[in-house]
């Protein structure tokens, strides 16, 4: 068991301030639609693990049922959305490698907006493959220590073939191969857990910089994640 990323811990405390509140529903709608498209048009969350995960997120954010329904419908039929997920790579300030996950129906717009924002914040975009080899796509399941016994967490991790288990004062973090996302979602039915997400975890994380550097990196992530098409930014930091 290794110590969980200090960067992740600090960022998590910021809650949904990582994006402007007005963008939350828009991003969730895109994620729901994309989950339906990538799930082969399956609109039943019980049969589409990715859809179930994002619908649960939407419910936690009090997204209206009608909004969820419309987002699901956009992923089906002859008029279905052309949304797709794109991975962008680059270097944040202080040459820290990053991956930005975008959900978009207009890649030209997304690339232009992203490049402008990244450069404005002191970073630069890179060609595909420039930094992606420094990350591994995982499924991350988070458990609250006040709601889940350590034994149950380890049993879950062992059953799913976890690649790592971390913890901090309040939470357990179980890292699984990304391919286990659907199986993990099924196994979590009826269990207490905080979240389950696909993440890009750095394989050789860099030590967290000085406080001033950290503040600039935080501002960088906030600016990039403030773009409507950007779902999440991952830095190669410990």
TORRO-961819 format. One record per residue (C-alpha): x, y, z; residue number from 1; residue in three letters. Coordinates in steps of 0.25 Angstrom, whole numbers, m for minus. Each point is the difference from the previous one (the first is absolute). Layout:
! TORRO-961819
X:Y:Z:NUM:Ala
...
//
This chain:
! TORRO-961819
0:0:0:1:Unk
6:13:m4:2:Unk
m3:14:4:3:Unk
m11:7:m8:4:Unk
4:11:m9:5:Unk
1:13:8:6:Unk
m5:8:m13:7:Unk
m12:m9:m1:8:Unk
m3:2:15:9:Unk
1:15:m1:10:Unk
m8:1:m13:11:Unk
m11:m8:6:12:Unk
m2:9:11:13:Unk
m4:11:m10:14:Unk
m13:m8:m3:15:Unk
m8:5:m12:16:Unk
8:13:0:17:Unk
9:m6:m11:18:Unk
m11:5:m10:19:Unk
m9:11:0:20:Unk
m13:m4:6:21:Unk
m8:4:m12:22:Unk
8:m10:m9:23:Unk
m3:m12:9:24:Unk
m13:m4:m7:25:Unk
6:2:m14:26:Unk
12:m9:3:27:Unk
m9:m10:6:28:Unk
m9:0:m11:29:Unk
11:m2:m10:30:Unk
5:m12:8:31:Unk
m13:m6:1:32:Unk
m2:1:m15:33:Unk
14:m5:m3:34:Unk
m2:m12:9:35:Unk
m13:m4:m8:36:Unk
8:1:m13:37:Unk
12:m7:5:38:Unk
m9:m11:6:39:Unk
m6:m3:m14:40:Unk
m13:8:3:41:Unk
m4:m8:13:42:Unk
m8:10:8:43:Unk
m3:m9:12:44:Unk
11:4:11:45:Unk
m2:m14:5:46:Unk
6:m6:m13:47:Unk
10:12:m2:48:Unk
10:1:11:49:Unk
6:13:m5:50:Unk
m14:6:m2:51:Unk
m3:m4:14:52:Unk
12:6:6:53:Unk
m3:14:m6:54:Unk
m15:0:3:55:Unk
4:m3:14:56:Unk
9:12:0:57:Unk
m11:9:m7:58:Unk
m10:m4:11:59:Unk
10:4:11:60:Unk
1:13:m6:61:Unk
m15:1:0:62:Unk
m1:0:m15:63:Unk
m15:0:m4:64:Unk
m5:m13:m5:65:Unk
m5:7:m13:66:Unk
14:4:m3:67:Unk
5:m14:2:68:Unk
m10:m5:m9:69:Unk
3:10:m11:70:Unk
15:m3:1:71:Unk
m3:m15:m2:72:Unk
m9:2:m12:73:Unk
11:8:m7:74:Unk
8:m13:0:75:Unk
m10:m8:m8:76:Unk
m8:0:m13:77:Unk
3:7:m13:78:Unk
2:14:6:79:Unk
10:m5:10:80:Unk
11:9:4:81:Unk
14:m1:m6:82:Unk
7:1:13:83:Unk
13:m7:2:84:Unk
11:0:10:85:Unk
14:5:m3:86:Unk
13:0:8:87:Unk
9:11:m1:88:Unk
14:1:5:89:Unk
10:10:5:90:Unk
8:7:10:91:Unk
m5:9:11:92:Unk
8:11:7:93:Unk
14:m5:5:94:Unk
0:m11:m12:95:Unk
m10:m9:8:96:Unk
m6:m10:m10:97:Unk
m15:0:0:98:Unk
m12:m7:m7:99:Unk
m13:7:m3:100:Unk
m12:m8:m3:101:Unk
m10:7:m9:102:Unk
m14:m3:m4:103:Unk
m4:7:m13:104:Unk
m8:1:m13:105:Unk
10:10:m6:106:Unk
14:m4:1:107:Unk
5:13:m7:108:Unk
m7:9:10:109:Unk
5:m9:12:110:Unk
14:0:m5:111:Unk
1:15:m2:112:Unk
m7:3:14:113:Unk
9:m9:7:114:Unk
13:5:m7:115:Unk
m3:14:3:116:Unk
m3:m3:15:117:Unk
12:m9:2:118:Unk
9:10:m6:119:Unk
m6:12:8:120:Unk
2:m8:13:121:Unk
15:m3:m3:122:Unk
m1:m14:m6:123:Unk
1:m5:m14:124:Unk
m7:m12:m8:125:Unk
8:m11:m6:126:Unk
m2:m11:m10:127:Unk
m7:m13:2:128:Unk
9:m9:8:129:Unk
9:10:6:130:Unk
m4:m2:14:131:Unk
m11:m11:0:132:Unk
10:m11:2:133:Unk
2:7:14:134:Unk
m14:m4:4:135:Unk
m8:m12:2:136:Unk
m15:0:m2:137:Unk
m7:m6:13:138:Unk
m13:m2:6:139:Unk
0:7:14:140:Unk
m10:m3:11:141:Unk
0:8:12:142:Unk
m6:m4:14:143:Unk
m3:8:12:144:Unk
7:m6:13:145:Unk
m12:4:8:146:Unk
m9:m8:m9:147:Unk
8:m12:m4:148:Unk
9:m10:8:149:Unk
14:m2:m4:150:Unk
m2:m15:m2:151:Unk
m12:2:m10:152:Unk
9:10:m8:153:Unk
11:m10:m1:154:Unk
m9:m12:m3:155:Unk
m6:9:m12:156:Unk
14:3:m5:157:Unk
4:m14:1:158:Unk
m12:m5:m8:159:Unk
2:10:m11:160:Unk
15:m1:m1:161:Unk
4:14:4:162:Unk
13:5:m4:163:Unk
2:9:12:164:Unk
m7:4:13:165:Unk
2:14:7:166:Unk
m6:7:11:167:Unk
0:13:7:168:Unk
m6:5:14:169:Unk
m14:m1:m5:170:Unk
0:m9:m13:171:Unk
4:m13:m7:172:Unk
4:0:m14:173:Unk
0:m12:m8:174:Unk
6:0:m14:175:Unk
m5:m10:m10:176:Unk
4:m3:m15:177:Unk
m9:9:m8:178:Unk
m6:m13:m7:179:Unk
m6:m4:14:180:Unk
m9:13:0:181:Unk
m13:m8:m3:182:Unk
3:m11:9:183:Unk
3:9:11:184:Unk
m13:8:m2:185:Unk
m8:m13:1:186:Unk
8:m4:13:187:Unk
m3:13:6:188:Unk
m15:m2:0:189:Unk
m6:1:14:190:Unk
14:5:5:191:Unk
4:13:7:192:Unk
10:7:m9:193:Unk
3:15:m3:194:Unk
4:m1:m15:195:Unk
4:m8:m12:196:Unk
7:7:m11:197:Unk
10:m3:m12:198:Unk
13:8:3:199:Unk
14:1:m6:200:Unk
10:m3:10:201:Unk
14:4:m1:202:Unk
10:m11:0:203:Unk
12:8:4:204:Unk
m6:12:8:205:Unk
8:12:2:206:Unk
1:6:14:207:Unk
m9:11:3:208:Unk
6:13:m2:209:Unk
2:12:9:210:Unk
m13:7:5:211:Unk
2:11:m10:212:Unk
1:m10:m11:213:Unk
m11:m8:5:214:Unk
m9:12:0:215:Unk
3:3:m14:216:Unk
m3:m15:m4:217:Unk
m13:1:7:218:Unk
m4:12:m8:219:Unk
4:m7:m12:220:Unk
m9:m12:2:221:Unk
m11:9:4:222:Unk
1:8:m12:223:Unk
1:m12:m9:224:Unk
m12:m7:7:225:Unk
m8:12:m1:226:Unk
m1:m2:m15:227:Unk
m14:m6:m4:228:Unk
6:m11:m8:229:Unk
11:m5:10:230:Unk
m5:m11:9:231:Unk
13:m1:9:232:Unk
15:3:1:233:Unk
10:m10:5:234:Unk
14:5:4:235:Unk
12:m9:2:236:Unk
2:4:15:237:Unk
1:m7:13:238:Unk
//
